[in-house]
Amino acid sequence: DAAIWNLDRYFKKDAKQFDPPGGAVAQARNPFVAGYRKIDDNTIEFTNPRPLSYFPNMLPYMLYSSPAQFEKTGSWAEFAKSPSGTGPFKITEFKPRVSVTLSRNDDYWEKDRIPKLDKMVLFPMPEATTRLAALRSGQVDWIEVPPPDAVPSLKAAGFEIVTGSYPHMWPWVFNLAKDDSPWKDVRVRRALNYCLNREGLVTLLNGLAEPSVGAFKPADPSFGSPKEQYKYDPTKGKALLKEAGYGSDKPVKAKVMISTSGSGQMLPLPMNEYLQQNLKECGFDISFEVVEWGTMLVALRNAPTAQQALGSDAMNISLPPSTDISQIALYFLSSNAAPKGRNWANWKNEEFDMLIDRIEKSSDKAQILKDTQRAHEIIVDEAPWAFIVHDRNPRAMTKKVKGFVSAQSWFQDFTSVDME
C-alpha cells in the first residue's frame, strides 16, 4: 500500500500527495509507467505502453517516502524539513542552506548493513575553494569534487583522493531541431568530435576525468566496433569541415548552453573555456549561454526549439551513468524526443529505432547484446553528441575515513564507512 501511495505521488495528479516537481523527475527518468495496481501485499503489477525488456532496470529511479510522515507534515515542503524514507540513515536535523544531519537507523531492515557511523553531517558548499578550505582546516573530513589544481598538494598533505571509472557522461548534446543548426550535417558533428583535445582537458583536470568517445566506455562489452574512432585529429576534423563547406574564412558558429555549476557538472566554466579555445584552432567559433543549473534542467525538459533553450545550438549537461540499454533508449530513441522524453537533440535514426524495438521485445541476452553493440555503433558514427569526457567522480578525504568503496553510480553506499 505504501508503494502504491508513492506511485500515486508521481503519477496520479488528483492524489492528495501528488508532487509536481517529484513527478516531473520520476516521469522523465521512467516515462514508461502506463499503469499499476496492487496484486497482493508483496506484488505490484506495472503496465507499460509496449513490451520493455529493460523496464526493471528503470524502477530504481523512483524513490520512496513514508506516507505516515507526509500525513504528519501535511505537504512536501514541510516533509522536506523532516523527511522519512526507507534507508539506513535518518535525517534528524535539517537547517536550510546550512546543514543536514543523517543519523544511523538502528531499525533498518537489512541488519548486516546498519551503518557503522553514528551520524553524518552534510554541508552545502557549491564553491570549490570553500570546500577545499573546509577540508584543509579540519572543518570537514570529506569533500566532493576537489579543485583539480589542488589535487597534488592535497596528496602531498596526506589526504586521500578517491576516484572511480564509470560512464558518467559529460557531453555537448547537439540541437538537431533548430532550423539553422550547423549540426544537421553529420560531417560537422564528426569534425567536432575529431577536433576535441580530450587528453588536454583531462590534463587540465589533473586526471579527475577520462576521455569519452561514445555513450558507453570502450571497455564495455556493449561498445561495439564503430567505424569512427574519435581521437584528437584536427587534420581530419578540418578536412571534414572543408567537405561541409566551412574553412578559415567561414567558421562553424554555434552557441552552447552551459551552467555555472550543478549536479555532476564538474567545473563547467573552465572546462568549456578550454574547449572554446581548443575548437577555435580547428574552425569552430563557439559562444556560450551561461545559465543556472535549474534553468538548464527546465530547458532539458522542453523542446530544443522552445524559448527555454534560449536559441542554443547545443547543451552541456552531465547525464546519469549507465551501463545498460535503458538509458541509451531514453537519450536517443526518436519517440523520446523532447519535450516528450530525454532525447533533447531530437535525433532520429531508423536503424537505431528498429534495434531498440527488437531489444525491447527480446528476452535473448545474446541477441540483446549484439543489438546493443550495433545501436551504440550507430550513435558513435552518427555523433548526435560531442563525446567529451566521463567524470571520475572525485572525492577528497582525510585518512581517518575508512571503508568507502566508490560505486559506478551516482548513488553511494555509506553503510560501510567508518572513522578511525
Secondary structure, DSSP 4 states (H G I P E B T S, - for coil): -HHHHHHHHHH-TTSTT--HHHHHHHHHH-TT--EEEEEETTEEEEE-SS--TTHHHHGGGS----HHHHHHH-SHHHHTTS---SSSEEEEEEETTTEEEEEE-TT-SSGGGS-SSSEEEE----SHHHHHHHHHHTS-SEEES--GGGHHHHHHTT-EEE-----EEEEEEE--SSTT-GGGSHHHHHHHHHH--HHHHHHHTTTSEEE-SSSS-TTSTTS---S----S-HHHHHHHHHHTT-BTTBPEEEEEEEESS-TT--SHHHHHHHHHHHHHTTTEEEEEEEE-HHHHHHHHTS-TTSGGGTT-SEEE--B---SSHHHHHHHH-GGGBTTTSSBTT----HHHHHHHHHHHH---HHHHHHHHHHHHHHHHHH-SEEEEEEE---EEE-TTEE-----SSS----TT-EE-
